Amino acid sequence: MGAISIAPPILLAPMEDVTNAAFRLLVKRIAGPGLMFTEFVSARAIEHGSKRSLNKIRIHPGERPLGVQIFGDEPGVMAETARICEEMGADLVDINMGCWVPKVCKTGSGAALLKDPDTAEAIVREVVRAVRVPVTVKVRAGWTHSQFAAPELAKRFEGVGAKMITLHARFAKQGFEGEADWKLIEELRKAVSIPLVGNGDIRESEDALRMFEITGCDGVMVGRAAISNPWALRRIIEGVQGLPQSQEPSIRERAGVALEHLRALIELYESEEYGTQRKDSAELRAVRNLRGQIQLYIKGIPGAAAMRQSLMKMTSYREIEDALLGLSAGDPLVSESA
Ligand SMILES: Cc1cc2nc3c(=O)[nH]c(=O)nc-3n(C[C@H](O)[C@H](O)[C@H](O)COP(=O)(O)O)c2cc1C
């Protein structure tokens, strides 16, 4: 796509409160996906100069290519925001038409746009006009099962200059229920000739290979499987590239990376201007935000389940470090199924 080549064709999904720069840099080092995305940011908030939102689209050395994902319902505001993202160095601008949560949809943004094709097309057209970088769109299949809107919409987006479509193969009303229906990706493949990325329920390399085979998609996007588990993403990439699968990380490595992640998030918050005006310290905010994900890093390690409740009450880096070092003292290897 223009100056960007997505190699390997495995993408890290945009995920709110997960794919911040601290996590992206870890994932880049450990797994090396072909493209990563910021969590979604509100176009209105960026246009109003919200420091919190501007921080989310800051690009850090070593994480390119990076897509910035924006959501909104107003073509002019989306276009202006896309210009700001480009100015801040985004390699591409992705438009969110997949978020199903009421707080987003009730404003007419996210997946609500699947019910309003004219506004959806106007947004893509205006954003494409506003920037030189590629513009891509991430959609769900439609609002409800009775309406598979993605093919018609994707054609219209291609017509006004979108350079890639990602389909999370569920309907908006489903949330995360049921299984992703990869047949929908296969159907969409027939509708457009721009690159198509398939998304939904990829957990291991066999899934990714099967999705490529069944759907004819050009890339696959991985979300939940990578949360607190960059090694899972690494194994998916290795499998797709035909490389031998690397070993499972040791307990020590999992604990070490969890702590590295927490330190990086504290530093990130410290470096953000708005942090200085907040009453909670960067450390406290980072610990609060990451406690749940730290728990996932150590899932299955003997003793981790018992630690769960105390971990969720911890408020400092030191407490978490002591707990994790205690867990990893023996350093045996742990299997994925443990
Ligand atoms: C915690 C979380 C946050 C998410 N935030 C976003 C987001 O900001 N933008 C977006 O397009 N999708 C978001 N998603 C959806 C994912 O990008 C992806 O489409 C979905 O999780 C399906 O892929 P998976 O089965 O590999 O997880 C989010 C998903 C999760 C679990």
The ligand as a Gaussian input file, in Angstrom:
#p B3LYP/6-31G(d) Opt

LIG

0 1
 C       -9.927000      -5.261000      24.904000
 C      -10.315000      -5.039000      23.464000
 C      -10.302000      -3.763000      22.950000
 C      -10.645000      -3.550000      21.612000
 N      -10.551000      -2.274000      21.104000
 C      -10.727000      -2.085000      19.763000
 C      -10.466000      -0.823000      19.166000
 O      -10.061000       0.148000      19.824000
 N      -10.673000      -0.713000      17.815000
 C      -11.104000      -1.767000      17.042000
 O      -11.260000      -1.622000      15.820000
 N      -11.342000      -2.967000      17.594000
 C      -11.142000      -3.146000      18.912000
 N      -11.304000      -4.405000      19.438000
 C      -11.640000      -5.536000      18.544000
 C      -10.359000      -6.193000      18.021000
 O       -9.593000      -5.299000      17.243000
 C      -10.699000      -7.431000      17.161000
 O      -11.459000      -7.028000      16.054000
 C      -11.482000      -8.475000      17.942000
 O      -10.934000      -8.674000      19.239000
 C      -11.545000      -9.818000      17.190000
 O      -10.267000     -10.351000      17.021000
 P       -9.707000     -11.545000      17.962000
 O      -10.695000     -12.662000      17.874000
 O       -8.369000     -11.891000      17.367000
 O       -9.626000     -11.001000      19.351000
 C      -11.015000      -4.631000      20.775000
 C      -11.034000      -5.912000      21.322000
 C      -10.687000      -6.134000      22.635000
 C      -10.704000      -7.542000      23.180000

